[in-house]
């Protein structure tokens, strides 16, 4: 990954009322991750792979409006229970990386870097989303979408909160 003045970073934090091991496992176990990830009304299905350092996970997301998206996640770091890093791209049904289907200029790959920290009453996560080698146009598109990303991640975190409380 090349970090330059053109490489923006999105950061969001959230504290969950659950122990660090439980929160980490909700991210690092494909079965659990599929139960809460994605926007409200989205059903995630893991098609292949697993979550481990060096592993790749291919998943399908079926949205409430009928839209279907595929993602590919290449796991760089799975360090239980403190740290999780993966590179995420849009994919096709066969697991090939494809351009973003809804933005003309969007980074091909986003690095997701999550730190888990035990705090009084639960676990705080700090999630960083960083485009990998974006063009100037892709970086501008990423910056322009940050408010939307806050809403999207907040919705996913609300689902994670409900999942952890169950």
C-alpha positions as CSV (number, residue, x, y, z in Angstrom):
1,X,0.0,0.0,0.0
2,X,1.3,3.4,-0.9
3,X,0.4,6.2,1.5
4,X,0.6,9.6,0.0
5,X,-1.1,12.9,0.5
6,X,-3.8,11.5,-1.9
7,X,-4.6,8.6,0.4
8,X,-7.5,9.6,2.6
9,X,-8.6,7.6,5.7
10,X,-12.0,7.0,7.2
11,X,-12.1,6.3,10.9
12,X,-15.0,5.3,13.1
13,X,-15.2,4.1,16.7
14,X,-17.9,2.3,18.7
15,X,-18.1,0.7,22.1
16,X,-20.0,-2.5,22.5
17,X,-21.4,-3.9,25.8
18,X,-19.7,-7.3,25.3
19,X,-16.3,-8.8,26.2
20,X,-13.4,-8.4,23.7
21,X,-13.3,-12.1,22.8
22,X,-17.0,-12.1,21.9
23,X,-16.8,-8.9,19.8
24,X,-13.6,-10.1,18.0
25,X,-15.3,-13.5,17.3
26,X,-18.3,-11.8,15.8
27,X,-15.9,-10.3,13.2
28,X,-13.5,-13.3,12.8
29,X,-16.0,-16.2,12.6
30,X,-17.6,-16.3,9.1
31,X,-20.8,-17.7,10.4
32,X,-21.2,-14.9,13.0
33,X,-20.0,-12.2,10.6
34,X,-22.7,-13.2,8.1
35,X,-25.4,-12.8,10.7
36,X,-24.8,-9.1,11.4
37,X,-22.8,-7.5,8.6
38,X,-24.2,-5.3,5.9
39,X,-27.0,-2.7,5.8
40,X,-30.3,-3.4,7.5
41,X,-32.3,-5.9,5.5
42,X,-29.2,-7.4,3.8
43,X,-28.5,-11.2,4.0
44,X,-24.8,-12.1,3.7
45,X,-23.8,-15.6,2.6
46,X,-20.2,-16.8,2.7
47,X,-19.5,-18.6,-0.5
48,X,-16.0,-19.8,0.1
49,X,-12.9,-19.3,2.2
50,X,-12.4,-18.5,5.8
51,X,-11.1,-15.7,8.1
52,X,-7.4,-16.4,9.0
53,X,-4.2,-14.6,8.3
54,X,-3.4,-15.2,4.6
55,X,-6.9,-16.5,3.8
56,X,-9.5,-15.2,1.4
57,X,-13.3,-15.0,1.9
58,X,-15.8,-14.6,-0.9
59,X,-19.3,-13.5,0.1
60,X,-22.6,-12.6,-1.5
61,X,-24.9,-9.9,-0.1
62,X,-28.6,-9.9,-1.0
63,X,-30.1,-6.5,-0.3
64,X,-33.8,-6.0,0.7
65,X,-34.4,-4.3,-2.7
66,X,-33.2,-7.4,-4.6
67,X,-29.7,-6.0,-5.4
68,X,-26.9,-8.6,-5.3
69,X,-23.3,-7.7,-4.5
70,X,-20.2,-9.9,-4.1
71,X,-17.1,-9.1,-2.0
72,X,-13.7,-10.6,-1.7
73,X,-11.7,-10.1,1.5
74,X,-8.0,-11.0,1.7
75,X,-7.1,-11.3,5.4
76,X,-3.7,-9.8,6.2
77,X,-3.8,-10.0,10.0
78,X,-6.0,-12.0,12.4
79,X,-4.6,-11.5,15.8
80,X,-7.2,-12.6,18.3
81,X,-8.5,-10.7,20.2
82,X,-6.8,-7.4,19.4
83,X,-6.4,-6.8,15.7
84,X,-8.0,-7.6,12.3
85,X,-6.8,-6.4,8.9
86,X,-8.3,-7.3,5.5
87,X,-8.3,-5.9,2.0
88,X,-11.8,-5.7,0.6
89,X,-12.9,-5.5,-3.0
90,X,-16.0,-5.9,-5.0
91,X,-16.1,-9.2,-6.8
92,X,-18.2,-11.2,-9.3
93,X,-20.0,-14.5,-8.5
94,X,-16.7,-16.4,-9.4
95,X,-14.6,-14.4,-7.0
96,X,-12.8,-12.1,-9.5
97,X,-12.2,-8.5,-8.4
98,X,-14.5,-6.1,-10.4
99,X,-15.0,-2.3,-10.3
100,X,-17.5,-0.9,-7.9
101,X,-21.0,-1.3,-9.4
102,X,-22.4,2.1,-8.1
103,X,-19.5,4.6,-8.3
104,X,-17.6,5.5,-11.5
105,X,-14.4,6.3,-9.6
106,X,-14.0,4.2,-6.5
107,X,-10.8,2.5,-5.2
108,X,-10.5,-1.1,-6.3
109,X,-9.4,-2.2,-2.8
110,X,-10.1,-0.8,0.7
111,X,-7.9,-1.8,3.6
112,X,-10.1,-2.4,6.7
113,X,-8.0,-2.2,9.9
114,X,-9.8,-2.8,13.1
115,X,-8.4,-2.5,16.7
116,X,-10.3,-4.1,19.6
117,X,-9.7,-2.7,23.1
118,X,-11.2,-4.0,26.3
119,X,-12.7,-1.0,28.2
120,X,-14.9,-0.7,31.3
121,X,-18.2,-2.2,30.4
122,X,-17.3,-3.7,27.1
123,X,-15.1,-3.4,24.0
124,X,-14.2,-0.4,21.9
125,X,-13.4,-0.9,18.3
126,X,-11.6,1.6,16.1
127,X,-12.1,0.9,12.4
128,X,-10.0,2.5,9.8
129,X,-10.9,2.3,6.1
130,X,-8.1,3.2,3.7
131,X,-8.0,3.1,-0.1
132,X,-5.1,1.0,-1.4
133,X,-3.2,3.0,-4.1
134,X,-6.1,5.2,-5.2
135,X,-6.0,7.5,-8.2
136,X,-6.6,11.2,-7.4
137,X,-10.2,10.8,-8.7
138,X,-10.8,7.6,-6.6
139,X,-9.5,9.4,-3.5
140,X,-11.8,12.4,-4.1
141,X,-14.7,10.0,-4.5
142,X,-13.8,8.2,-1.3
143,X,-13.6,11.6,0.6
144,X,-17.0,12.7,-0.8
145,X,-18.6,9.4,0.5
146,X,-17.4,9.7,4.1
147,X,-20.7,11.0,5.5
148,X,-22.4,8.0,3.8
149,X,-19.8,5.6,5.2
150,X,-20.5,6.9,8.7
151,X,-24.2,6.1,8.2
152,X,-23.4,2.7,6.7
153,X,-21.0,1.6,9.3
154,X,-23.3,3.0,12.1
155,X,-26.1,0.8,10.7
156,X,-23.9,-2.3,10.6
157,X,-22.7,-1.5,14.2
158,X,-26.4,-1.2,15.3
159,X,-26.9,-4.7,13.9
160,X,-23.8,-6.0,15.6
161,X,-25.0,-4.5,18.9
162,X,-28.3,-6.4,18.5
163,X,-26.4,-9.6,17.6
164,X,-24.1,-9.3,20.6
165,X,-27.1,-8.7,23.0
166,X,-28.9,-11.8,21.8
